[in-house]
Amino acid sequence: MGVNHIHTGTVAVIGNGPVGQTTALLLARWGVRVVLLDGRAERDPIGSKAICQQRDVLEVWAAIGVGEQIAAEGVTWDTARTFHREHELFSQQFVDHGQSPFPPFVNVSQARTEELLDAAIARQPLIDVRWGHPVEQIEQDGSEVRLGCATESSPVTVAADYAVLATGSRSSELRRQLGVGFPGRSFDDKFLICDIQADIPGWANERRFYFDPEWNPGRQVLIHPCPDSTFRIDWQVPGDYDLDAEAESGALNDRIRQIIGDTPYRIVWKSVYRFHARLADRMQVGRVLLAGDCAHIVSPFGARGLNSGVGDAENAAWKLAFVLRGWADPALLETYDLERRAAAAENLAVTSATMDFLVPQTDEQHARRLSVLEAAVADPQARAEVDSGRLAEPFWYVDSPLTTPDPRRPFAGRPARGVAPDPVPGVLVPDVPVTVRGQSCARLREIARHGVLLLHGADVDPTAVREAALTATHSPIRIHALRDIDTTGLLTAATKAGANDVWIVRPDAHIAAVVDGSDRPALAAALRRAVGAEVTAGERQVG
């Protein structure tokens, strides 16, 4: 078997789906060469799949040149309505501390998202795309990862410095070779998806969730608007549901007609799937990082699948780039598992609670659900207990070894649905328009994603900040006075930044620390910590 050596400073990304594509583009943005492998002969676009893209994910995609187009092509919605039978229980709005140019959510088919990411990859000379390269064997040592690919012509081994495994949920063999378990559970009920094209006035800009509607008694229905007058309808159905039999008998048409009436429609795509809730027991094994569905699977109620996978991609990309470019110690990579498994565990807890409410497993759960739903029609307090899926939100790295806590700004815990937490260490910095070099031409998160960003108050000596930064890290640093960059005052108001503050923002736009600008040792320590130089032996443990 010949070895196809990619030159030093290369990452092999396995899996050319949206998580793998995003990882590859983010790595190339940092100047890292990528070989992108996929076992399929070519892309196989079909169905809506992961349709619901969250605002902060659009921000990540904007950094690689596709976020604005995905937002423009997708259906924008900012309201989520929840019903019990014929009664609307509540509608959810979304509150942001900043002034993002992106809506809270857009709906667009995964196939179209992949097309746009493919176009961006085609423009990127640092990415080598190889279809028809199914990875069947994965080995590594202290210096490289070797991937055995069974191509049609002959077996090939691709060697790279690191690898990101983004092969989706059906990755059991590669996980086995890495010694990674994938514990969790599966749910008995199935869910039927139909993408239908129809003109349904009033439904084009909102998500609708129905508990126990008369046209699916005892179970749920979720309706999402998509581009081109297409609606995705998800029905909860029994475990023995037979889609082919229902389509052949005409019962599927009756099922759709119960929702849309006599409106003309056509089915664009249909499928049946069973939900699973699983989390890999490790997301890093040596030089291999696991990302997306191969590391964690959650139910789609809340749109936390692909959105979380993009979070994995960004976290992996900046850390791999910093290590490969010599800007950070390899210990930084060990925080990938610590941060992203915590994010996955949070998603698992949220979505599992949703599934226990949607698909009760015991008589007690059934009784509680019915009681809550019936009370929620008239009781606002009961409405807070209705769980139709807490919608996707970025994870908060408040307990990360890269975060320096600020006792003046403690994390208040998981906020109310649809509300972003206050900007404190570990949380994404609010996105606002900023002025750089006298020109109002940028957004804060846009400039944050070029390295480590330092924002300081009016009473802080910028020379001292620069000197502390140069001694603390080799990574790219940008330093701006808040009064120069925040000409609108939005950022200062949102953060309640003080005149003596220095805000340290990571390359993924999360706040790493807020420190006193006059305390130079504290500033240097927080900077070192933000890029992994202060990770202790105990914090480096992976598990």
Order of alpha helices (4+ residues) and beta strands (2+ residues): beta-beta-alpha-beta-beta-alpha-alpha-beta-beta-beta-beta-alpha-beta-beta-beta-beta-beta-alpha-beta-beta-beta-beta-alpha-alpha-beta-beta-beta-beta-alpha-alpha-alpha-alpha-beta-beta-alpha-beta-alpha-beta-alpha-alpha-beta-beta-alpha
